[in-house]
Amino acid sequence: MGEGKTTRRMPVVTREVHVEYEGVPLAFTVRRNAKVRTLDALFKAGNVDACAQALDGFVLSWDFPDEEGEPMAPPSYETLREVPHDLLQLMIEQGAATLTAETNP
């Protein structure tokens, strides 16, 4: 097991989540098999800043416009802090529902 490099890799399993925010259809992709430390940080997040840090490892991409209608930059700690707070909450709820729906049939 310790000899040489292996070509096996842990898969990154993703799911696209569709939501409607104030009448605007939006989509974002989450990592369904997020690392335990990412989920732990998300569930323990006590403030918006901590949520943005945790979501940085969970939200992989999105199709969000900014307030001028231009595409937002890809998800990162910085861009997650630009998302309206109630949309951030919706992302957390729907992202978590996607995880539990697939792990608890």
C-alpha positions in Angstrom: 0.0 0.0 0.0 2.8 2.4 0.8 4.8 1.7 -2.4 4.6 4.0 -5.4 1.8 6.2 -6.3 -1.7 4.9 -6.7 -4.0 6.0 -9.6 -7.1 5.6 -7.4 -8.7 8.8 -6.2 -11.6 9.5 -3.9 -14.5 10.6 -6.2 -16.0 14.0 -5.8 -19.8 13.4 -6.0 -21.8 16.5 -6.9 -25.5 17.4 -7.1 -27.1 20.4 -8.7 -29.6 22.2 -6.6 -32.3 24.4 -8.1 -34.0 27.1 -6.0 -36.2 30.1 -6.6 -35.1 33.3 -4.9 -37.5 36.2 -5.1 -38.9 34.9 -8.3 -35.5 34.3 -9.9 -34.6 30.7 -10.7 -31.1 29.9 -9.5 -28.9 26.8 -9.5 -25.8 25.8 -7.6 -23.7 22.6 -7.3 -22.8 21.1 -4.0 -20.4 18.4 -3.1 -22.6 15.6 -1.9 -19.8 13.7 -0.3 -18.4 16.8 1.4 -15.6 16.2 3.9 -16.6 15.7 7.5 -14.6 18.8 8.5 -16.7 20.9 6.0 -20.0 19.6 7.4 -18.8 20.0 11.0 -17.8 23.6 10.3 -21.1 24.3 8.6 -23.2 22.8 11.4 -21.2 24.6 14.1 -21.1 27.9 12.3 -22.3 30.6 14.7 -22.3 33.5 12.4 -22.5 34.4 8.7 -18.7 34.6 8.4 -18.3 31.1 9.6 -21.1 29.9 7.3 -19.3 31.5 4.3 -16.0 29.7 5.3 -17.8 26.4 5.6 -19.7 26.7 2.4 -16.5 27.4 0.5 -15.8 23.7 0.6 -19.4 22.6 -0.1 -20.7 24.9 -2.9 -18.6 24.1 -6.0 -20.3 26.3 -8.6 -23.3 28.4 -9.3 -25.3 30.3 -11.9 -26.0 33.5 -10.0 -26.3 37.0 -11.4 -25.2 40.0 -9.4 -27.4 43.0 -8.9 -26.5 44.4 -12.3 -27.4 41.1 -14.0 -23.8 40.1 -14.6 -22.6 36.6 -13.7 -21.1 36.4 -10.2 -17.6 35.1 -9.9 -17.3 31.4 -8.9 -18.1 30.5 -5.3 -15.3 31.3 -2.8 -15.2 32.7 0.7 -15.2 36.2 -0.7 -18.0 35.7 -3.2 -20.2 33.8 -0.7 -20.0 36.9 1.5 -21.6 38.9 -1.4 -24.7 36.6 -1.5 -27.8 38.0 0.2 -28.2 36.6 3.7 -31.6 35.0 3.1 -30.2 33.3 -0.1 -27.3 32.0 1.9 -29.8 30.5 4.3 -31.8 29.0 1.5 -28.6 27.5 0.0 -27.7 25.9 3.4 -31.2 24.5 3.8 -31.5 23.1 0.3 -28.0 21.9 0.2 -28.5 20.0 3.4 -31.8 18.6 2.2 -30.0 17.3 -0.9 -27.5 15.5 1.3 -30.1 13.9 3.6 -32.4 13.0 0.8 -29.7 10.8 -0.8 -28.3 9.3 2.4 -31.7 8.6 4.1 -34.0 7.1 1.3 
